[in-house]
Amino acid sequence: MTAFLSIIIILASILLIIVVFIQNPKGGGLSSDFGAASQLGGVQKTNDVIDKTTWSLASIIMVLSIVLTIQSTPKKQVIKEQPTTEQGTPTAPVGK
């Protein structure tokens, strides 16, 4: 299960890098290459899809990282203490 979650995180990270490279911080990017608003749903629609994809991939990486961390955390073991005498020395175990 750990390997599967790690692979999903790696794939989502690679896709996020690609999506961020498609975007242009000054409003250009992939949407400016389409030209008129009538092509492929318009410029605004393309920006919305890229923006939602970015946030979705970032959310997937965050949630899966938390799940992977919780899953790989070792469980605490409860150590049973031996009964002690009044002086604080442990008593000998009773044999059968």
Secondary structure, DSSP 4 states (H G I P E B T S, - for coil): -HHHHHHHHHHHHHHHHHHHHH--TTS-THHHHT-STTGGG-HHHHHHHHHHHHHHHHHHHHHHHHHHHHHHSPPPPPPPPPPB-TTSPBPPPPP-
